[in-house]
Amino acid sequence: MVMNHEIITFTLIFAILIGSIFFTVLKKRKRSAKSIYKLIDDLEKKYIY
């Protein structure tokens, strides 16, 4: 019984850790995509117009 409880606890902590890392990566990707679009717009304004 104790062994099963430890496995369930470890699995829960592992799942929470993976989920938090996943959401952190998604947030960083969204920010970097916005910054890339802003950089492209700035370059277009500078060299095209």
Buried (B, 14 or more C-beta within 10 A) or exposed (E): EEEEEEEEEEEEEEEEEEEEEEEEEEEEEEEEEEEEEEEEEEEEEEEEE
